[in-house]
Amino acid sequence: MKVGVFDSGLGGLTVISAIQKVFKGADIFYIADTAYAPYGEKTTQQILERCDNITNYLLQKHDIEALVVACNTATSAAIEHLRRKFPFLIVIGTEPGIKPALMISKTSKIGVLATPSTLKGSKYQELVNELSSIKKVKLYEQACIGLVEQIEKGEIDSEKTFKMLEKWLTPMKMNSVDTIVLGCTHYPLVHNVIKKIMGENTNLIQTGDAIANRLISLSLEIEHKNKGDLSISICHTGEINKNMIERILDNKKIIIRKCDI
């Protein structure tokens, strides 16, 4: 089975990391669209056009059967369009894990870290409105401008990254937030820094495992046998930090190359 996965950069590799633990017998083609990163500060139309171009590239070059949009921002902007335009594809998106956060929060005070586009997007607002009827909670939403760029540069543990997160998280800590939704696939890469600021007992919700399980479930419906080897190749449209790729995936057999889309 051939599966295309894309994000604006390294963030989607947190999803690939989850997929490679449980998904077998497939070729994974990952697009890191670093030439157009970050998506979170682009217009909806710009994001939609990139999603369209990348999907067409993956179909033409690799004849994919499934597409994983490993980006909250791109999911919000383009998932419905992609499902309409490519009805023959399995299309899986990425949404903030607000529902699991509701289930485990004891203080009913939940932080949401995301890009500006995700927080302003209609898909996020619909999700919040739908789930607010399940349980009354207080959401502390924070647009993390500049965090994706820090992660892309590999500055996971730098003082600048720590101070950025400390500024955003301190009000949450003071207000007894006990659960934080990582609403961007890049953000699990700084989970240690978040825990250092918020405390080790803080629940951090990411969606990589849920996406991997969804991919297995939908692939079985088209008679994919989840057995055999898994190959992963990474294509980047701009510059990329190869040391970070090894750090995230811990896999030396991955093919990495540059491409034009």
C-alpha positions as CSV (number, residue, x, y, z in Angstrom):
1,M,0.0,0.0,0.0
2,K,1.2,3.5,-0.8
3,V,0.5,6.3,1.6
4,G,1.3,10.0,1.2
5,V,1.8,12.2,4.3
6,F,2.5,15.9,4.4
7,D,3.1,18.9,6.6
8,S,4.8,22.3,6.3
9,G,8.0,20.8,7.8
10,L,9.2,18.5,10.5
11,G,6.0,18.5,12.6
12,G,4.3,15.7,10.6
13,L,7.2,13.4,11.4
14,T,5.6,13.1,14.9
15,V,2.7,11.4,13.0
16,I,5.1,9.3,11.0
17,S,6.8,8.2,14.2
18,A,3.5,6.9,15.5
19,I,2.6,5.3,12.2
20,Q,5.9,3.4,11.9
21,K,5.3,1.7,15.3
22,V,2.0,0.0,14.2
23,F,1.6,0.2,10.4
24,K,3.2,-2.5,8.2
25,G,3.5,-3.6,4.6
26,A,3.5,-0.1,3.0
27,D,5.5,2.6,1.4
28,I,5.2,6.0,3.1
29,F,6.0,9.1,1.1
30,Y,6.4,12.2,3.3
31,I,6.4,15.7,2.0
32,A,8.0,18.4,4.2
33,D,6.8,21.6,2.5
34,T,9.5,23.7,4.1
35,A,9.7,26.1,1.2
36,Y,6.2,27.3,2.2
37,A,6.5,27.0,6.0
38,P,4.9,27.9,8.3
39,Y,1.3,27.2,7.1
40,G,-0.1,28.7,10.3
41,E,0.7,32.2,9.1
42,K,-0.6,31.7,5.5
43,T,-4.1,32.6,4.2
44,T,-6.7,29.8,3.8
45,Q,-6.5,30.1,0.0
46,Q,-2.7,29.8,0.0
47,I,-2.8,26.7,2.2
48,L,-5.6,25.1,0.1
49,E,-3.5,25.6,-3.1
50,R,-0.5,24.0,-1.5
51,C,-2.5,21.0,-0.3
52,D,-4.0,20.6,-3.8
53,N,-0.5,20.7,-5.4
54,I,1.1,18.3,-3.0
55,T,-1.8,15.8,-3.3
56,N,-1.5,15.9,-7.1
57,Y,2.2,15.4,-6.9
58,L,1.8,12.4,-4.6
59,L,-0.7,10.8,-7.0
60,Q,1.3,11.4,-10.1
61,K,4.7,10.4,-8.7
62,H,3.7,7.6,-6.3
63,D,0.1,6.6,-7.1
64,I,-0.9,6.8,-3.5
65,E,-4.0,5.1,-2.1
66,A,-4.2,7.1,1.2
67,L,-3.4,10.6,2.2
68,V,-2.6,11.8,5.7
69,V,-2.8,15.6,6.2
70,A,-0.4,15.7,9.2
71,C,-1.0,19.3,10.0
72,N,-3.8,20.9,12.0
73,T,-3.8,24.1,10.0
74,A,-3.9,22.3,6.6
75,T,-6.7,20.1,7.8
76,S,-8.8,23.1,8.9
77,A,-8.2,24.8,5.6
78,A,-8.4,22.0,3.0
79,I,-9.6,18.6,4.3
80,E,-13.2,18.9,3.0
81,H,-11.9,20.2,-0.4
82,L,-9.5,17.2,-0.7
83,R,-12.2,14.7,0.2
84,R,-14.5,16.1,-2.5
85,K,-11.8,16.4,-5.2
86,F,-10.2,13.0,-4.5
87,P,-13.1,10.7,-3.5
88,F,-11.1,7.6,-4.5
89,L,-8.5,8.4,-1.8
90,I,-8.5,7.6,1.9
91,V,-8.1,11.1,3.3
92,I,-7.2,11.4,7.0
93,G,-6.9,14.8,8.7
94,T,-5.4,16.1,12.0
95,E,-7.6,17.8,14.6
96,P,-6.8,19.1,18.1
97,G,-7.4,16.4,20.7
98,I,-10.0,18.4,22.7
99,K,-12.3,15.5,23.3
100,P,-9.7,13.3,25.1
101,A,-8.6,16.4,27.0
102,L,-12.2,16.8,28.2
103,M,-12.3,13.2,29.4
104,I,-9.1,13.3,31.5
105,S,-9.0,16.9,32.9
106,K,-9.8,17.0,36.6
107,T,-9.8,20.8,37.0
108,S,-11.9,21.3,33.8
109,K,-9.4,23.8,32.8
110,I,-7.7,23.0,29.4
111,G,-4.9,24.8,27.5
112,V,-4.8,24.7,23.7
113,L,-1.6,25.5,22.0
114,A,-2.0,26.0,18.2
115,T,-1.2,28.2,15.2
116,P,-3.2,31.4,14.6
117,S,-4.9,29.8,11.5
118,T,-6.0,26.7,13.5
119,L,-7.6,28.7,16.3
120,K,-9.4,31.0,13.8
121,G,-10.5,28.2,11.6
122,S,-14.1,27.2,11.4
123,K,-13.3,23.5,11.9
124,Y,-11.7,24.2,15.3
125,Q,-14.6,26.4,16.3
126,E,-17.1,23.7,15.3
127,L,-15.2,21.2,17.3
128,V,-15.2,23.4,20.4
129,N,-18.9,24.1,20.1
130,E,-19.8,20.5,19.6
131,L,-17.8,19.3,22.6
132,S,-18.8,22.1,25.0
133,S,-22.2,20.4,25.2
134,I,-20.5,17.3,26.6
135,K,-18.8,18.9,29.6
136,K,-18.4,22.4,30.8
137,V,-14.8,23.5,30.7
138,K,-12.7,26.6,30.5
139,L,-10.4,26.8,27.5
140,Y,-7.2,28.8,27.6
141,E,-6.2,29.2,23.9
142,Q,-2.8,30.4,22.9
143,A,-1.6,31.1,19.4
144,C,2.1,30.2,19.4
145,I,3.6,32.5,16.8
146,G,7.2,31.7,16.0
147,L,7.3,28.3,17.8
148,V,7.2,26.3,14.6
149,E,10.2,28.2,13.2
150,Q,12.2,27.5,16.4
151,I,11.4,23.8,16.1
152,E,12.3,23.7,12.4
153,K,15.7,25.2,13.3
154,G,16.3,22.5,15.8
155,E,16.1,24.9,18.8
156,I,14.2,22.5,20.9
157,D,16.1,23.2,24.2
158,S,17.2,26.8,23.5
159,E,16.7,29.6,26.0
160,K,14.6,31.5,23.4
161,T,12.2,28.6,23.0
162,F,11.9,28.2,26.8
163,K,11.1,31.8,27.3
164,M,8.5,31.8,24.5
165,L,6.8,28.8,26.1
166,E,7.1,30.1,29.6
167,K,5.4,33.4,28.6
168,W,2.5,31.5,27.1
169,L,2.2,28.8,29.7
170,T,2.6,30.7,33.0
171,P,-1.0,32.1,32.9
172,M,-2.3,28.5,32.3
173,K,-0.3,27.2,35.3
174,M,-1.6,30.1,37.5
175,N,-5.1,29.2,36.5
176,S,-4.8,25.5,37.4
177,V,-4.8,24.1,33.8
178,D,-4.0,20.4,34.2
179,T,-4.3,19.3,30.5
180,I,-2.8,20.9,27.4
181,V,-3.9,20.1,23.8
182,L,-0.9,20.2,21.4
183,G,-2.8,21.6,18.5
184,C,0.1,21.5,16.0
185,T,2.0,18.4,15.0
186,H,5.3,20.3,15.7
187,Y,4.5,20.8,19.3
188,P,5.1,17.3,20.7
189,L,8.8,18.0,19.9
190,V,8.9,20.4,22.8
191,H,6.9,18.3,25.2
192,N,9.8,18.1,27.6
193,V,10.1,21.9,27.8
194,I,6.3,22.2,28.4
195,K,6.5,19.6,31.2
196,K,9.4,21.5,32.7
197,I,7.3,24.7,32.9
198,M,3.9,23.2,33.7
199,G,5.0,20.2,35.9
200,E,5.4,16.5,35.2
201,N,1.8,15.7,36.1
202,T,0.4,17.9,33.3
203,N,-1.5,15.9,30.6
204,L,-0.3,16.6,27.1
205,I,-2.6,15.5,24.3
206,Q,-1.2,14.8,20.9
207,T,-2.9,13.0,18.0
208,G,-0.2,10.9,16.3
209,D,-1.4,7.6,17.8
210,A,-5.0,8.3,16.9
211,I,-4.1,9.0,13.3
212,A,-2.0,5.8,13.0
213,N,-4.9,3.7,14.3
214,R,-7.3,5.4,12.0
215,L,-5.0,4.7,9.0
216,I,-4.9,1.0,10.0
217,S,-8.7,0.9,10.4
218,L,-9.5,2.5,7.0
219,S,-6.7,0.5,5.2
220,L,-8.2,-2.8,6.4
221,E,-11.5,-1.8,4.8
222,I,-9.7,-1.9,1.4
223,E,-8.2,-5.2,2.2
224,H,-4.7,-4.0,3.2
225,K,-2.9,-6.8,5.1
226,N,-1.0,-5.1,7.9
227,K,2.0,-7.3,7.5
228,G,5.5,-6.9,6.1
229,D,8.1,-4.2,5.8
230,L,7.5,-0.5,6.0
231,S,9.6,1.9,3.9
232,I,9.7,5.6,4.5
233,S,11.0,8.3,2.1
234,I,11.1,12.0,2.8
235,C,11.0,14.8,0.2
236,H,11.5,18.4,1.2
237,T,10.7,21.5,-0.9
238,G,13.1,23.9,0.9
239,E,15.8,23.6,3.5
240,I,15.4,20.9,6.2
241,N,17.3,20.0,9.4
242,K,18.4,16.4,8.8
243,N,19.6,15.9,12.3
244,M,16.1,16.6,13.5
245,I,14.7,13.9,11.2
246,E,17.0,11.3,12.8
247,R,16.1,12.6,16.2
248,I,12.4,12.3,15.6
249,L,12.2,9.0,13.8
250,D,15.3,7.1,15.0
251,N,15.5,5.4,11.7
252,K,18.7,5.3,9.6
253,K,17.2,3.7,6.5
254,I,15.0,6.6,5.4
255,I,15.7,8.1,2.0
256,I,15.8,11.9,2.1
257,R,15.8,14.1,-1.0
258,K,14.8,17.5,-2.2
259,C,11.9,18.0,-4.7
260,D,10.0,20.8,-6.5
261,I,6.3,21.1,-6.1
